[in-house]
Amino acid sequence: MERIVQAIQVDSKNIADIFKLPCVKGIEKIDLGPTFKVRVKTYKASVDAIETDWICQFSDGKWRVLIDAIYAAYMIYIRECVDKS
């Protein structure tokens, strides 16, 4: 199983750090819903990440966008796997 080696949550407070990620293709302000979206180049396609999403790089070098609930579940799963070993 690939592991997350780098993760950053999309938030207006860390937008400068997000823009420095090599997978980020642009940041766009939008009028409805979240205040902005981030265009992320993943291993399959370009994906929009919005506030509270996580931009993650996995140990295989590929980038993925995870919603907050999936990121939290992944972290719990990894923690349980480590506890069992």
N, C-alpha and C positions, 0 to 999 in steps of 0.2 A: 504494500500500500504506500502510495506517495504521501509524503508529509509536507505540511506547510512550513516553509523556511522564512517567509516574509509575509506580513499581513498588515494592512492599514485600513482603518474604517473611514469611509467617506463622511467627512464632516467639514463644515465651513471653517473651522478653526485650524485645520491642517491642509488646506487646499494647496499651499506652496509645496509641501512635502509630496502630496499626491501628484502634482504636475511634474515633479522630478522623476517619477517612475518611468522606466523605459517602455512600458506597455501603454502608457496614457497618450492618446492621440489628440485630445482636446478637452476643454471644459466649456460648457455652454450654460448660460443663464436661461432659465425657463420661467414662464409666468404662472403656470398652474402647478399645484402640488409642491414638490420639493423646490428649493430655491435654485438648484443647479443640477446638472447631470454631467458625468464624466464618461467620455468615450474611451473604452479600454479594448485594446487588441489582444484577444485571447488566442489560444492555440487553434480554435476553429473559426472564429469570426470576430467582428467588432461588436461589442456589447456595451449598452449604457448602464452605468452604475449610478444610483441615486443615494441621497443621504441615508445613512445607517447600513448600507451595503458594505461588504468587505472586498477589497482587491487583494488577492492572494497569489503568491508565487509558490509553486510546489517544488519538491526536490528534483523533479524531472526538468525543471526550468520553465515549465509552462505556467501561464497566468490564467486565473479564473476569477470570476465575480461570484460571490456567494451572498445570499441574503442573510440578514442577521441571525435568523432562527437556524439556518443550515450551518452557519459558522459555529454557533453555540453547540449544536448537536455534535458536530465534528470534533470540537475540543473536548466534550464530555467523553466521546467514544475513545479518543486518543488517550485521555487520562485513565480511563478504565483499562485499556490495553496495557499501559505502563504499570498500573497497580497489580495486574495479574502476572506480570513477568518477574 
